């Protein structure tokens, strides 16, 4: 399933998984905690049990600008980012 960044559908996210981000290869992931960009680049990192594949999109060289936070969620797992969808 391929989607555009603007059509991120939060209704598909598991309950409590309030973060989403896209890796450079185009794959989007849901996160239970705020992920961090990888030191090597190209991917977001979080503990393996705190991330799950959302869907595959097109490769994105601007992957590091894709971090999203679900509006209305409690940001107890980290502060809300400056860019939200």
C-alpha positions as CSV (number, residue, x, y, z in Angstrom):
1,X,0.0,0.0,0.0
2,X,1.5,3.4,-1.0
3,X,0.4,6.7,0.5
4,X,1.5,10.3,0.5
5,X,2.9,12.0,3.6
6,X,-0.2,14.2,3.8
7,X,-2.5,11.2,3.9
8,X,-1.1,9.6,7.0
9,X,-4.1,7.8,8.5
10,X,-3.9,7.9,12.3
11,X,-7.0,5.7,12.5
12,X,-4.8,2.8,11.4
13,X,-2.3,3.3,14.2
14,X,-2.4,1.0,17.1
15,X,-3.8,2.6,20.3
16,X,-1.0,4.4,22.2
17,X,1.3,4.4,19.1
18,X,1.3,8.2,18.8
19,X,4.5,8.7,16.6
20,X,5.1,8.0,13.0
21,X,8.1,8.5,10.7
22,X,9.3,7.5,7.3
23,X,12.6,5.9,6.6
24,X,14.6,7.0,3.5
25,X,13.6,3.8,1.7
26,X,9.9,4.9,1.9
27,X,8.7,2.6,4.7
28,X,6.5,4.3,7.3
29,X,6.5,3.0,10.9
30,X,4.3,3.6,13.9
31,X,6.1,4.2,17.2
32,X,5.1,4.0,20.9
33,X,7.9,6.3,21.9
34,X,9.5,9.2,20.1
35,X,12.1,7.8,17.7
36,X,15.5,9.3,16.9
37,X,17.2,9.6,13.6
38,X,19.9,6.9,13.1
39,X,23.6,8.1,13.4
40,X,24.3,6.5,10.0
41,X,21.2,8.2,8.5
42,X,18.3,6.9,6.5
43,X,16.3,5.4,9.3
44,X,14.5,6.2,12.5
45,X,15.4,4.2,15.6
46,X,13.4,3.1,18.7
47,X,13.4,-0.1,20.7
48,X,12.2,-2.9,18.5
49,X,9.1,-3.5,20.6
50,X,8.1,0.1,20.2
51,X,8.0,0.2,16.4
52,X,5.8,-1.5,13.8
53,X,5.5,-1.2,10.1
54,X,2.7,1.1,9.0
55,X,3.0,0.8,5.2
56,X,5.5,1.2,2.3
57,X,5.7,4.5,0.4
58,X,8.1,5.9,-2.1
59,X,11.8,6.5,-1.2
60,X,12.2,9.9,0.4
61,X,15.6,11.7,0.6
62,X,14.0,14.1,3.1
63,X,13.2,11.3,5.5
64,X,14.5,13.2,8.5
65,X,11.7,15.7,8.2
66,X,8.9,13.2,8.4
67,X,8.5,12.7,12.2
68,X,4.8,13.1,13.1
69,X,2.9,13.2,16.4
70,X,-0.7,12.3,16.7
71,X,-2.8,15.4,17.6
72,X,-4.5,15.2,20.9
73,X,-2.3,12.4,22.3
74,X,-0.6,12.8,25.7
75,X,3.1,13.3,24.9
76,X,4.3,11.5,28.0
77,X,6.9,9.5,26.0
78,X,8.7,12.6,24.9
79,X,7.9,16.2,23.9
80,X,5.8,16.9,20.9
81,X,7.8,17.8,17.8
82,X,7.7,21.1,16.1
83,X,6.3,19.5,12.9
84,X,3.0,17.7,13.2
85,X,0.5,16.5,10.7
